[in-house]
Amino acid sequence: MQQNYSRDYYLKNKQAIQEKQKQYRSQNKQAICEQKRLYRIKNRESIKGLFRQYYIHNKEAIKNHKILYSLKNKEDIKEKHRIYYINNKDRIKEKNKIYRLNNNEAIKKQKAYYRLQNKDNIKIQKMNYYLLNMLNIKEQKREYYMLNQHEIKLNQRLYTIQNQDKIKEQQRSYKLLKKEHIKDQQKQYRIQNKEAIRLQKIQYALRRNLSPLYRKLRKTWSNPRELFSFIANALNQLCIREPEEWYRISRAQIGHLGGKRLYYTFGHLGNALQGVYPECEWIVSRFSQRGKKSTQRWLRVILQQLLPEETKILEDYLHPALLWGTLTII
């Protein structure tokens, strides 16, 4: 419906003309849409050119208009986006997945470039987020650790075993790169703990001057009978049935039985046991490693004494091959 009206006629009959046009559009909606579609296909390049020219000439005005519109209709826009996402959730996810697969390298480069350009802003944002949500983050980490404690320790142990050389190299590189920083920290520590360091030096000087007395104490273990007697008593008191159980005995447990001086003489329990049981092949390094769970072992021993013999007690204890740093037995 294309009619040419004079200005005066249009102004006089504006309402009626608009009503007619509205009726025509509603009656011929499909035909009008088809005409527009065909026109756009036919004149695609010229339309693009017109839009491009218009955008170039009115770039700032368009941007300002978009900003104002977004601010004015912020909640409505959010709601529209939310509803659209809910209605098209699966389709959007699938499209995003396909896009990421097709443009994986480009996305990685864009992310790396963005991080490089906005390094300081990202740090500030992370810091602000952490400060605002510090308690929640700590609580989440604590809960996750409590739920996955065994797996985390196992993964850490496996990673350490598999990447020993890499970790050592990283530590060496870090020390070289942060040499001055480490020195500054050590200096600050010495300043802040000046009194404690002074007392340690005094204690060291006293021990050095009283070394003859310490030697006399150490000589008490030079008698093999005394050592054999102590080990036999510990064997009985700690309910040790197999030689491997000695690896799970802590220094505190030996000290509680009166064996503190044993460590001054032999260095650690392994050296003493080599003298008492030379027929056993002791791996001395195991006695100084962590993860013994000596208290847990003692609890198991007590439970075995209290409960009937047929009771099976399961213990949360790592496989020896993982605990002592070898993967060949698994």
CORMO-V585224 format. One record per residue. RES is the residue in three letters. OMEGA is omega in degrees with one decimal (NA if undefined). Layout:
res=RES omega=OMEGA
res=RES omega=OMEGA
This chain:
res=MET omega=-178.8
res=GLN omega=178.8
res=GLN omega=178.6
res=ASN omega=179.6
res=TYR omega=172.2
res=SER omega=-176.2
res=ARG omega=-178.0
res=ASP omega=179.8
res=TYR omega=-178.6
res=TYR omega=-179.8
res=LEU omega=-179.4
res=LYS omega=-173.7
res=ASN omega=-175.4
res=LYS omega=-176.9
res=GLN omega=-178.6
res=ALA omega=179.9
res=ILE omega=-179.9
res=GLN omega=178.8
res=GLU omega=177.4
res=LYS omega=180.0
res=GLN omega=179.5
res=LYS omega=178.3
res=GLN omega=-179.6
res=TYR omega=-179.3
res=ARG omega=179.9
res=SER omega=-179.4
res=GLN omega=-175.4
res=ASN omega=-175.4
res=LYS omega=-178.2
res=GLN omega=-179.3
res=ALA omega=179.2
res=ILE omega=178.6
res=CYS omega=179.7
res=GLU omega=177.4
res=GLN omega=179.3
res=LYS omega=-179.1
res=ARG omega=178.8
res=LEU omega=179.6
res=TYR omega=179.6
res=ARG omega=178.4
res=ILE omega=-177.1
res=LYS omega=-174.0
res=ASN omega=-175.2
res=ARG omega=-175.7
res=GLU omega=-179.5
res=SER omega=177.4
res=ILE omega=177.7
res=LYS omega=178.9
res=GLY omega=178.6
res=LEU omega=178.2
res=PHE omega=-179.4
res=ARG omega=179.1
res=GLN omega=-179.7
res=TYR omega=-178.8
res=TYR omega=179.9
res=ILE omega=-177.9
res=HIS omega=-173.7
res=ASN omega=-174.2
res=LYS omega=-177.6
res=GLU omega=-179.9
res=ALA omega=179.4
res=ILE omega=179.5
res=LYS omega=179.7
res=ASN omega=179.0
res=HIS omega=178.8
res=LYS omega=-179.9
res=ILE omega=-180.0
res=LEU omega=179.5
res=TYR omega=179.8
res=SER omega=179.4
res=LEU omega=-177.2
res=LYS omega=-174.0
res=ASN omega=-174.6
res=LYS omega=-177.3
res=GLU omega=178.7
res=ASP omega=180.0
res=ILE omega=178.5
res=LYS omega=-179.4
res=GLU omega=177.7
res=LYS omega=179.2
res=HIS omega=-179.5
res=ARG omega=179.9
res=ILE omega=179.5
res=TYR omega=-179.2
res=TYR omega=179.5
res=ILE omega=-178.0
res=ASN omega=-174.4
res=ASN omega=-173.0
res=LYS omega=-176.6
res=ASP omega=-179.5
res=ARG omega=179.6
res=ILE omega=179.6
res=LYS omega=-180.0
res=GLU omega=178.7
res=LYS omega=178.8
res=ASN omega=179.5
res=LYS omega=179.4
res=ILE omega=-179.8
res=TYR omega=179.8
res=ARG omega=178.9
res=LEU omega=-178.3
res=ASN omega=-173.9
res=ASN omega=-174.7
res=ASN omega=-177.6
res=GLU omega=179.8
res=ALA omega=179.0
res=ILE omega=178.6
res=LYS omega=179.4
res=LYS omega=178.7
res=GLN omega=179.1
res=LYS omega=179.6
res=ALA omega=179.0
res=TYR omega=179.7
res=TYR omega=179.5
res=ARG omega=179.7
res=LEU omega=-178.3
res=GLN omega=-174.1
res=ASN omega=-175.6
res=LYS omega=-177.2
res=ASP omega=179.6
res=ASN omega=179.6
res=ILE omega=178.4
res=LYS omega=-179.9
res=ILE omega=178.8
res=GLN omega=178.9
res=LYS omega=-179.5
res=MET omega=178.6
res=ASN omega=179.1
res=TYR omega=-179.8
res=TYR omega=179.9
res=LEU omega=-179.5
res=LEU omega=-174.3
res=ASN omega=-172.9
res=MET omega=-177.8
res=LEU omega=178.8
res=ASN omega=-179.9
res=ILE omega=179.8
res=LYS omega=180.0
res=GLU omega=178.0
res=GLN omega=179.1
res=LYS omega=-179.4
res=ARG omega=179.2
res=GLU omega=179.7
res=TYR omega=-179.5
res=TYR omega=-179.8
res=MET omega=-179.3
res=LEU omega=-173.0
res=ASN omega=-174.2
res=GLN omega=-176.6
res=HIS omega=-179.6
res=GLU omega=-180.0
res=ILE omega=-179.9
res=LYS omega=179.6
res=LEU omega=178.6
res=ASN omega=177.9
res=GLN omega=-179.7
res=ARG omega=179.0
res=LEU omega=-179.8
res=TYR omega=-179.6
res=THR omega=-179.5
res=ILE omega=-175.3
res=GLN omega=-174.1
res=ASN omega=-177.5
res=GLN omega=-178.2
res=ASP omega=179.8
res=LYS omega=180.0
res=ILE omega=178.3
res=LYS omega=179.3
res=GLU omega=177.7
res=GLN omega=178.8
res=GLN omega=179.7
res=ARG omega=178.7
res=SER omega=179.7
res=TYR omega=-179.8
res=LYS omega=178.9
res=LEU omega=-178.4
res=LEU omega=-174.9
res=LYS omega=-175.0
res=LYS omega=-178.4
res=GLU omega=179.7
res=HIS omega=178.4
res=ILE omega=178.2
res=LYS omega=179.0
res=ASP omega=178.7
res=GLN omega=177.9
res=GLN omega=178.5
res=LYS omega=178.2
res=GLN omega=178.9
res=TYR omega=179.8
res=ARG omega=179.6
res=ILE omega=-177.1
res=GLN omega=-177.2
res=ASN omega=-175.8
res=LYS omega=-176.8
res=GLU omega=180.0
res=ALA omega=178.5
res=ILE omega=179.4
res=ARG omega=178.8
res=LEU omega=177.5
res=GLN omega=178.6
res=LYS omega=178.3
res=ILE omega=178.8
res=GLN omega=178.8
res=TYR omega=179.8
res=ALA omega=178.5
res=LEU omega=179.2
res=ARG omega=-179.6
res=ARG omega=-179.3
res=ASN omega=179.7
res=LEU omega=-177.2
res=SER omega=177.0
res=PRO omega=178.7
res=LEU omega=179.3
res=TYR omega=179.6
res=ARG omega=178.8
res=LYS omega=178.9
res=LEU omega=-178.4
res=ARG omega=-177.7
res=LYS omega=179.4
res=THR omega=179.5
res=TRP omega=-179.0
res=SER omega=177.6
res=ASN omega=-177.6
res=PRO omega=-178.8
res=ARG omega=-179.9
res=GLU omega=178.7
res=LEU omega=179.0
res=PHE omega=-179.9
res=SER omega=-179.2
res=PHE omega=-179.2
res=ILE omega=178.2
res=ALA omega=178.3
res=ASN omega=178.8
res=ALA omega=178.7
res=LEU omega=-179.2
res=ASN omega=-175.9
res=GLN omega=-176.6
res=LEU omega=176.0
res=CYS omega=-179.5
res=ILE omega=-177.7
res=ARG omega=-178.1
res=GLU omega=179.3
res=PRO omega=-178.5
res=GLU omega=-178.6
res=GLU omega=177.9
res=TRP omega=-179.6
res=TYR omega=-176.5
res=ARG omega=178.1
res=ILE omega=-177.0
res=SER omega=177.7
res=ARG omega=-179.9
res=ALA omega=179.7
res=GLN omega=176.8
res=ILE omega=178.9
res=GLY omega=179.6
res=HIS omega=178.5
res=LEU omega=178.4
res=GLY omega=-177.0
res=GLY omega=-179.4
res=LYS omega=-176.8
res=ARG omega=178.3
res=LEU omega=-179.0
res=TYR omega=176.7
res=TYR omega=-177.1
res=THR omega=-171.8
res=PHE omega=-179.0
res=GLY omega=172.7
res=HIS omega=-172.7
res=LEU omega=-176.8
res=GLY omega=-179.9
res=ASN omega=178.4
res=ALA omega=-179.1
res=LEU omega=176.9
res=GLN omega=177.9
res=GLY omega=-178.0
res=VAL omega=-178.9
res=TYR omega=-178.4
res=PRO omega=-178.7
res=GLU omega=179.5
res=CYS omega=178.0
res=GLU omega=-177.5
res=TRP omega=172.5
res=ILE omega=-168.5
res=VAL omega=-176.3
res=SER omega=-178.2
res=ARG omega=-176.4
res=PHE omega=-177.8
res=SER omega=-179.1
res=GLN omega=-178.9
res=ARG omega=175.8
res=GLY omega=-178.6
res=LYS omega=-175.0
res=LYS omega=-176.6
res=SER omega=179.4
res=THR omega=178.9
res=GLN omega=178.0
res=ARG omega=-179.0
res=TRP omega=176.6
res=LEU omega=177.8
res=ARG omega=179.5
res=VAL omega=-180.0
res=ILE omega=179.8
res=LEU omega=178.2
res=GLN omega=178.7
res=GLN omega=-176.5
res=LEU omega=-174.5
res=LEU omega=177.4
res=PRO omega=-174.5
res=GLU omega=-176.8
res=GLU omega=-179.4
res=THR omega=178.5
res=LYS omega=-178.2
res=ILE omega=177.9
res=LEU omega=-175.5
res=GLU omega=176.9
res=ASP omega=-174.9
res=TYR omega=-177.1
res=LEU omega=174.5
res=HIS omega=-177.9
res=PRO omega=-179.2
res=ALA omega=177.1
res=LEU omega=-175.8
res=LEU omega=-174.6
res=TRP omega=167.8
res=GLY omega=174.1
res=THR omega=-179.1
res=LEU omega=-173.0
res=THR omega=-173.9
res=ILE omega=-173.1
res=ILE omega=NA
